[in-house]
Amino acid sequence: MSELLLRFGRFLMRPLDRQLLTLLGLLSLIGLITLYSAIDESLARWSGQLLNFGAALLCMWLVAQISPARIASLALPLYVIGVLLLVAVAVNGDVVNGARRWLHIGVTRIQPSELVKLATPMMIAWYLHRHQHFLRPIHFIVAVVLLAVPLGLVLRQPDLGTAMLIGAAGFFVLFLAGLRYRVISVLMVLGLASLPVLWSFMHDYQRRRVLTLLDPSEDPLGAGYHTIQAMIAVGSGGITGKGWTNGTQSHLDFLPERHTDFIFAVFAEEFGMVGAAVMIGVIIAIVLRGLRIASNASGLFSRLMAGSLALSFFTYAFVNIGMVIGVLPVVGVPLPLVSYGGTSLVTMGLGFGILMSIHRHRGSLGDG
């Protein structure tokens, strides 16, 4: 019996990178421990998150079975489906809290922008891979257009946080494909020059978030409340924290969205600067492992996708922690593998499944 279980375990582990899996498991464990405190020790919701992790793990394992060549062949249909779903959201999506982001399909609702987070960098990587032997400026222009279409549709919802993540993922693919620093510099200058124009198109609540970043105390009970309470929670944790489940900001209901967007504040208050350093260290280790997989990948598509996925994971964490400690505006980005939520976890599972697949096929002839 034990021999049978051992063989089954080896079968399950065969397509997975053990180093990456260990790091992901460690961060997930940190997330589950923190979530238990953040939801006031509610076993029902905590068990629901366990099911979400199970679904994400299953998705990761299944995708890891697929070769990078097969994954690349799915890029175009997934991208087209994602864009069409975004158009459907714009035409007939559900409005929740003033934003049109959800779409009813039968008995449930979906958020197509989650699919687009993966489909967009996949599409750009697939397109550049197809033209890798004669990449010219026109190909990068087409790639920018491929990025701009879903980006514009997500901004229209409006969903600034998701748009930032999609834009970052697409940019990472372009950068890793060899976009010249001169072009990047020009784009940065143009971006800075366009800020006054973008400001005029921003919604009032988005403008308030930017102004609150500059001075949260200007509206301490309104737009600045989230940032102020999160900063108080992080600061009150000190060096070693107040202890698990002993955070006052969260358990006295001062800290809003403590199980999703602001869960890092809960962790920092209870485990202090030492705990926060450990969490950030694990996140950096995951990113470095992803970049190592990218450097050893076979084929341009695999290298671009692995690099984009690793750097996108870093962007998720950087934006979330940045908004919690008050250096970035509040944009509603969850902390990967830590915040509560099924959709974001499944998306992460799919992304890391692609990384696992790329690692498994690193000795193959390429992406096809």
C-alpha positions as CSV (number, residue, x, y, z in Angstrom):
1,M,0.0,0.0,0.0
2,S,2.8,2.4,0.9
3,E,4.6,1.6,-2.3
4,L,1.4,2.4,-4.3
5,L,1.0,5.7,-2.5
6,L,4.7,6.5,-3.2
7,R,4.3,5.8,-6.9
8,F,1.1,7.9,-7.0
9,G,3.0,10.8,-5.3
10,R,5.8,10.6,-7.8
11,F,3.2,10.6,-10.6
12,L,1.7,13.8,-9.2
13,M,5.0,15.5,-8.7
14,R,6.5,14.6,-12.0
15,P,5.3,17.6,-14.0
16,L,6.0,20.1,-11.1
17,D,9.1,22.1,-10.2
18,R,9.7,21.2,-6.6
19,Q,11.5,24.4,-5.7
20,L,8.8,26.6,-7.1
21,L,6.1,24.3,-5.6
22,T,7.7,24.5,-2.1
23,L,7.8,28.3,-2.3
24,L,4.2,28.6,-3.5
25,G,3.2,26.2,-0.7
26,L,5.0,28.3,1.9
27,L,3.4,31.6,0.8
28,S,0.0,29.8,0.6
29,L,0.4,28.6,4.2
30,I,1.2,32.1,5.3
31,G,-1.9,33.3,3.5
32,L,-4.1,30.7,5.2
33,I,-2.7,31.5,8.6
34,T,-3.3,35.2,8.1
35,L,-6.8,34.7,6.6
36,Y,-7.9,32.7,9.6
37,S,-7.3,35.8,11.7
38,A,-8.6,38.3,9.2
39,I,-12.0,36.6,9.0
40,D,-12.4,36.4,12.8
41,E,-11.6,32.7,12.8
42,S,-14.6,31.7,10.7
43,L,-14.0,28.1,9.8
44,A,-16.8,28.2,7.1
45,R,-15.0,31.0,5.0
46,W,-11.6,29.5,5.8
47,S,-12.7,26.1,4.5
48,G,-14.0,27.9,1.4
49,Q,-10.6,29.3,0.8
50,L,-9.1,25.8,1.1
51,L,-11.4,24.7,-1.7
52,N,-10.2,27.7,-3.7
53,F,-6.6,26.5,-3.2
54,G,-7.6,23.0,-4.2
55,A,-9.1,24.3,-7.5
56,A,-6.0,26.5,-8.1
57,L,-3.7,23.5,-7.5
58,L,-5.7,21.3,-9.8
59,C,-5.6,23.9,-12.5
60,M,-1.8,24.3,-12.1
61,W,-1.3,20.5,-12.3
62,L,-3.5,20.1,-15.4
63,V,-1.8,23.0,-17.2
64,A,1.6,21.6,-16.3
65,Q,0.8,18.5,-18.3
66,I,0.4,20.6,-21.5
67,S,3.5,21.3,-23.6
68,P,4.5,25.0,-24.2
69,A,3.8,24.4,-27.9
70,R,0.2,23.5,-27.2
71,I,-0.2,26.4,-24.8
72,A,1.1,28.7,-27.5
73,S,-1.5,27.4,-30.0
74,L,-4.2,28.4,-27.5
75,A,-3.0,32.0,-27.3
76,L,-5.0,33.3,-30.3
77,P,-8.4,31.7,-29.5
78,L,-8.1,32.7,-25.8
79,Y,-7.2,36.3,-26.7
80,V,-10.2,36.5,-29.1
81,I,-12.5,35.0,-26.6
82,G,-11.3,37.4,-23.9
83,V,-11.7,40.5,-26.0
84,L,-15.2,39.4,-27.1
85,L,-16.2,38.8,-23.5
86,L,-14.9,42.3,-22.6
87,V,-17.0,43.7,-25.4
88,A,-20.0,41.8,-24.0
89,V,-19.3,43.3,-20.6
90,A,-19.2,46.8,-22.1
91,V,-22.6,46.1,-23.8
92,N,-24.5,44.1,-21.3
93,G,-22.4,43.6,-18.1
94,D,-23.5,43.9,-14.5
95,V,-22.9,47.1,-12.8
96,V,-21.5,46.6,-9.2
97,N,-20.4,49.6,-7.1
98,G,-20.4,51.9,-10.2
99,A,-18.2,49.6,-12.4
100,R,-19.3,47.3,-15.2
101,R,-17.0,44.3,-14.8
102,W,-19.1,41.2,-14.5
103,L,-21.0,39.1,-17.1
104,H,-23.8,36.6,-16.5
105,I,-23.3,33.3,-18.3
106,G,-26.1,30.9,-17.3
107,V,-26.2,30.3,-13.6
108,T,-23.1,32.2,-12.6
109,R,-21.1,35.4,-13.2
110,I,-17.6,35.7,-14.6
111,Q,-15.1,38.5,-14.7
112,P,-13.5,38.3,-18.2
113,S,-10.6,40.6,-17.2
114,E,-9.2,37.7,-15.2
115,L,-8.9,35.7,-18.4
116,V,-7.4,38.6,-20.2
117,K,-4.6,38.9,-17.6
118,L,-3.2,35.6,-19.0
119,A,-4.5,35.8,-22.6
120,T,-2.9,39.1,-23.4
121,P,0.8,38.3,-22.6
122,M,0.2,34.9,-24.2
123,M,-1.0,36.5,-27.4
124,I,1.9,39.0,-27.6
125,A,4.4,36.3,-26.8
126,W,2.9,34.0,-29.5
127,Y,2.9,36.8,-32.1
128,L,6.5,37.8,-31.4
129,H,7.6,34.1,-31.4
130,R,6.0,33.7,-34.9
131,H,8.2,36.5,-36.2
132,Q,11.3,35.9,-34.1
133,H,13.7,35.5,-37.0
134,F,12.9,38.9,-38.5
135,L,11.5,41.1,-35.7
136,R,11.1,44.6,-37.0
137,P,9.6,47.8,-35.5
138,I,6.3,47.1,-37.2
139,H,6.0,43.8,-35.2
140,F,6.4,45.7,-31.9
141,I,3.8,48.2,-33.1
142,V,1.3,45.4,-33.8
143,A,2.1,43.9,-30.3
144,V,1.4,47.3,-28.7
145,V,-2.0,47.4,-30.5
146,L,-2.7,43.8,-29.3
147,L,-2.1,45.1,-25.8
148,A,-4.0,48.4,-26.2
149,V,-7.3,46.7,-27.2
150,P,-8.0,44.8,-24.0
151,L,-6.4,47.5,-22.0
152,G,-8.8,50.1,-23.3
153,L,-11.8,47.9,-22.7
154,V,-10.8,47.2,-19.1
155,L,-10.1,50.9,-18.5
156,R,-13.6,51.6,-19.8
157,Q,-15.2,49.4,-17.1
158,P,-13.5,51.2,-15.2
159,D,-10.9,48.9,-13.5
160,L,-7.7,50.7,-13.1
161,G,-6.0,48.0,-11.0
162,T,-6.6,45.2,-13.4
163,A,-5.6,47.5,-16.3
164,M,-2.3,48.2,-14.6
165,L,-1.6,44.5,-14.3
166,I,-2.6,43.7,-17.9
167,G,-0.4,46.6,-19.1
168,A,2.5,45.5,-17.0
169,A,2.3,41.9,-18.2
170,G,2.2,43.0,-21.9
171,F,5.1,45.5,-21.3
172,F,7.2,42.7,-19.7
173,V,6.8,40.6,-22.9
174,L,7.8,43.5,-25.1
175,F,10.8,44.3,-22.9
176,L,12.0,40.7,-22.8
177,A,11.6,40.4,-26.5
178,G,14.2,43.2,-27.0
179,L,12.3,46.4,-27.1
180,R,15.0,49.1,-27.3
181,Y,15.8,51.3,-24.3
182,R,15.5,54.3,-26.5
183,V,11.9,53.4,-27.4
184,I,11.1,52.7,-23.7
185,S,12.5,56.1,-22.8
186,V,10.4,57.8,-25.5
187,L,7.3,55.9,-24.2
188,M,8.0,57.0,-20.7
189,V,8.3,60.6,-21.7
190,L,5.1,60.4,-23.7
191,G,3.4,58.8,-20.8
192,L,4.5,61.5,-18.4
193,A,3.4,64.2,-20.9
194,S,0.0,62.6,-21.3
195,L,-0.7,62.7,-17.5
196,P,-2.7,65.9,-17.7
197,V,-4.9,64.4,-20.5
198,L,-5.4,61.2,-18.6
199,W,-6.3,63.2,-15.5
200,S,-9.2,64.8,-17.4
201,F,-10.5,61.4,-18.3
202,M,-10.3,59.9,-14.8
203,H,-13.4,59.4,-12.7
204,D,-13.9,61.4,-9.6
205,Y,-13.2,58.5,-7.3
206,Q,-9.9,57.8,-9.2
207,R,-8.8,61.4,-8.8
208,R,-9.6,61.2,-5.1
209,R,-7.4,58.1,-4.7
210,V,-4.5,59.9,-6.3
211,L,-4.9,63.1,-4.2
212,T,-5.4,60.9,-1.1
213,L,-2.0,59.3,-1.8
214,L,-0.4,62.7,-1.6
215,D,-2.2,63.5,1.7
216,P,-4.4,60.9,3.3
217,S,-5.2,63.1,6.2
218,E,-7.1,65.5,3.9
219,D,-10.1,63.2,4.0
220,P,-9.5,60.9,7.0
221,L,-13.0,59.5,7.2
222,G,-13.6,59.3,3.4
223,A,-11.1,58.6,0.7
224,G,-8.1,58.5,3.0
225,Y,-9.6,56.1,5.6
226,H,-8.4,52.9,4.0
227,T,-4.8,54.1,3.7
228,I,-4.6,55.7,7.2
229,Q,-6.0,52.6,8.9
230,A,-3.7,50.3,7.0
231,M,-0.6,52.4,7.8
232,I,-1.6,52.4,11.5
233,A,-2.0,48.6,11.5
234,V,1.4,48.1,9.8
235,G,3.1,50.6,12.1
236,S,1.5,49.2,15.3
237,G,3.0,45.7,14.6
238,G,6.5,47.0,15.5
239,I,9.4,44.6,15.1
240,T,7.8,41.3,16.1
241,G,4.1,42.0,16.0
242,K,1.2,41.6,18.4
243,G,0.8,37.9,17.9
244,W,-1.5,35.8,15.7
245,T,-5.1,36.7,16.0
246,N,-4.2,39.6,18.4
247,G,-4.3,42.5,15.9
248,T,-6.4,45.3,17.2
249,Q,-6.9,47.3,14.0
250,S,-8.5,44.3,12.2
251,H,-10.4,42.7,15.1
252,L,-11.9,46.0,16.3
253,D,-13.1,46.6,12.7
254,F,-11.0,49.6,12.0
255,L,-9.2,48.0,9.0
256,P,-11.5,47.7,5.9
257,E,-11.3,44.9,3.3
258,R,-8.9,43.1,5.7
259,H,-9.4,39.7,4.1
260,T,-8.8,40.8,0.6
261,D,-7.0,44.0,-0.5
262,F,-5.5,44.9,2.9
263,I,-4.6,41.5,4.3
264,F,-0.9,42.5,4.3
265,A,-1.8,45.0,7.0
266,V,-3.3,42.2,9.1
267,F,-0.1,40.1,8.7
268,A,2.2,43.0,9.4
269,E,0.3,44.0,12.6
270,E,0.3,40.5,14.0
271,F,3.8,39.3,12.9
272,G,5.6,42.6,12.7
273,M,8.5,43.7,10.6
274,V,10.2,40.3,10.9
275,G,7.1,38.5,9.6
276,A,6.7,41.0,6.8
277,A,10.4,40.6,5.8
278,V,9.9,36.8,5.7
279,M,6.8,37.1,3.5
280,I,8.5,39.5,1.1
281,G,11.5,37.2,1.0
282,V,9.3,34.3,-0.1
283,I,7.7,36.5,-2.8
284,I,11.1,37.5,-4.1
285,A,12.3,33.9,-4.1
286,I,9.3,32.9,-6.2
287,V,10.0,35.7,-8.7
288,L,13.7,34.7,-8.9
289,R,12.8,31.0,-9.4
290,G,10.4,32.1,-12.2
291,L,13.1,34.1,-13.8
292,R,15.5,31.2,-13.6
293,I,12.9,29.0,-15.3
294,A,12.7,31.7,-18.0
295,S,16.4,31.8,-18.5
296,N,16.5,28.0,-19.0
297,A,13.4,27.8,-21.2
298,S,13.5,26.4,-24.8
299,G,12.0,28.7,-27.4
300,L,11.2,32.4,-27.5
301,F,7.5,31.9,-26.5
302,S,8.5,30.0,-23.3
303,R,11.1,32.6,-22.3
304,L,8.8,35.5,-22.9
305,M,5.9,33.9,-21.0
306,A,7.9,32.6,-18.1
307,G,9.6,36.0,-17.7
308,S,6.3,37.9,-18.0
309,L,4.6,35.6,-15.4
310,A,7.4,36.0,-12.9
311,L,7.6,39.7,-13.2
312,S,3.8,40.0,-13.2
313,F,3.7,38.1,-9.9
314,F,6.1,40.7,-8.5
315,T,3.9,43.5,-9.8
316,Y,0.9,42.0,-8.1
317,A,2.7,41.9,-4.8
318,F,4.4,45.3,-5.2
319,V,1.2,47.1,-6.1
320,N,-0.7,45.5,-3.2
321,I,1.9,46.1,-0.5
322,G,2.6,49.6,-2.0
323,M,-1.0,50.7,-1.6
324,V,-1.2,49.2,2.0
325,I,1.8,51.2,3.2
326,G,0.7,54.3,1.4
327,V,3.2,54.7,-1.5
328,L,0.7,53.8,-4.2
329,P,-3.0,54.7,-4.7
330,V,-5.6,52.2,-3.6
331,V,-6.5,50.3,-6.8
332,G,-8.1,47.1,-5.5
333,V,-5.3,44.6,-6.3
334,P,-5.2,41.4,-4.2
335,L,-2.0,40.0,-2.6
336,P,-1.3,36.9,-4.6
337,L,-1.8,33.6,-2.8
338,V,-2.7,35.5,0.4
339,S,-5.9,37.5,-0.2
340,Y,-9.2,35.7,-0.1
341,G,-10.8,35.0,-3.4
342,G,-11.4,32.1,-5.8
343,T,-11.0,33.8,-9.2
344,S,-7.6,35.4,-8.5
345,L,-6.3,32.1,-7.1
346,V,-7.4,30.1,-10.1
347,T,-5.8,32.6,-12.4
348,M,-2.6,32.3,-10.4
349,G,-2.9,28.5,-10.6
350,L,-3.1,28.7,-14.4
351,G,-0.2,31.0,-14.6
352,F,2.1,28.9,-12.4
353,G,0.9,25.9,-14.4
354,I,2.4,27.5,-17.5
355,L,5.6,28.1,-15.6
356,M,5.7,24.4,-14.5
357,S,5.1,23.3,-18.1
358,I,7.9,25.5,-19.3
359,H,10.3,24.1,-16.7
360,R,9.3,20.5,-17.5
361,H,9.9,20.9,-21.2
362,R,13.1,23.0,-20.9
363,G,15.1,20.3,-22.7
364,S,12.8,20.1,-25.7
365,L,13.4,21.5,-29.1
366,G,11.3,24.6,-28.6
367,D,7.8,25.9,-28.8
368,G,7.0,24.6,-32.2
